[in-house]
Amino acid sequence: MKPLEGILVVEFCQFLAGPSAGLRLADLGARVIKIERPIKGEGGRQIAIKNLFIEGDSLVFHTINRNKQSFAANLKDPEDLKRIKKILEVADIMTHNFRPGVMEAIGLDYKTVKQLNSRIIYGVVTGYGSEGPWQKKPGQDLLIQAMSGLAYLSGTAKDHPTPMGIAASDIFTGTHFTQGLLAALVRRGKTNEGALVEVSLLESTIDMQFEVLTTYLNDGGKPPKRAKNGNAQAYLGAPYGVYKTKDSYIAIAMVPMTKLETHLKFELPEHLKSEANWFDFKDEIMTLIQAILKEKTTKAWLDILEPADIWCSAIFNYKELMAHDAYKILQMDQDVITASGVTIKTTRCPIQIDSQYYYASKAAPKVGEDNETIVHEFGLQNFNNQNQS
């Protein structure tokens, strides 16, 4: 039995952050009904990476909406709104990521929904919070990375601000959203009361940086200093970073320079021997290390450094990672299958409980795919059906 079996989630979320939370809840056994506008569905169906589509919907949409149901409804239609409210009367969790004021205008704000169902966990994702000068700005991942300071941590000293190459703000926000929803669900088990759970992309992206922001706040407001080459962490001293070897690259993490000296067989100049200087003179030290590491292959260096318990690694691309036994043993891959039989390869839920992996073979639904089932199950037959296809 999956841990969230019997939990009903009604999801109004679009794009990535909110739906990724719904994905995780579904992976853990919750039933997730996605409320979408008729015909076109949610906007994420047309947001594609590399212009890849499966059966008219983007591969990205399939990636974060597997194992959900779709109920098509026009929220501006009074009859459809009645149907939605009837479902919410028995739901455990409701989520949305509309801009502030939208749900109030529709009549599905927290105060109204709480009157329908006092036990409901009502979850909201915003871009920048529910108030303040940025509240109506587009809550988009790149914009959030740009506005949160995150772009000054990646890349090297000579680079322009460099955002992360994944939708990091969306993904972290979805994770925080899941945590908040589950925490409220646990509390409800004790008090029998619902809750309002709120997260924002900006707050989650700030929290992602809690280590470096704490440093900034307690170190006189000094800005991050990216290394000239091989930067991996703007607030850590040498040798932390990425280096070119004779045939590829190697990453070296936290290790005392005195220990690294011994195994690389070189000696630091006198002014660099003190640990107090390993940050301030990071570029100089990394340049010395780089000159040595270029003399041998990555494998040759790993054969020297790993037995000495020096934290280091080859740098893998996706092909190399997935060909490695260490990846294969994780069984991270899974196939999901669309209603018409198309197979999509993706990753599984990363959580194990009692040594059990959680897989789900059901792909993302077509718009309104589950209307008929839901209409009958929730007793919605007495409503006008004109907007349900």
Protein Blocks (a to p, Z undefined) as FASTA:
>chain_A
ZZkgoiacddfbehjlmmmmmmmmmmnopacdddddehjlpfklmmcghhiaeehiafkl
mmmmghiacddddfkbmklmmmmmmmmmmpmbdcdfbdehjlmmnopafklmmmmommbc
cddddfkojedjklmgccdfklmmmmnommmmgccfkbccdddfbdfklmmmmmmmmmmm
mmmmmmmmmnopacdddddfklmmmmmmmmmmmmmmmnoopacdddfbhpabfkbccfbd
cdddfklccddddddfklmmmmnopaddfklmpmklmmmmmmmmmmmmmmmmmmpcfklm
mmmmmmnopacdddddfklmmmpmklmmnomaccdddfkopacdddddfbdeehiacddf
bdcddehklmmmmmmmnopmmpcfklmZZ
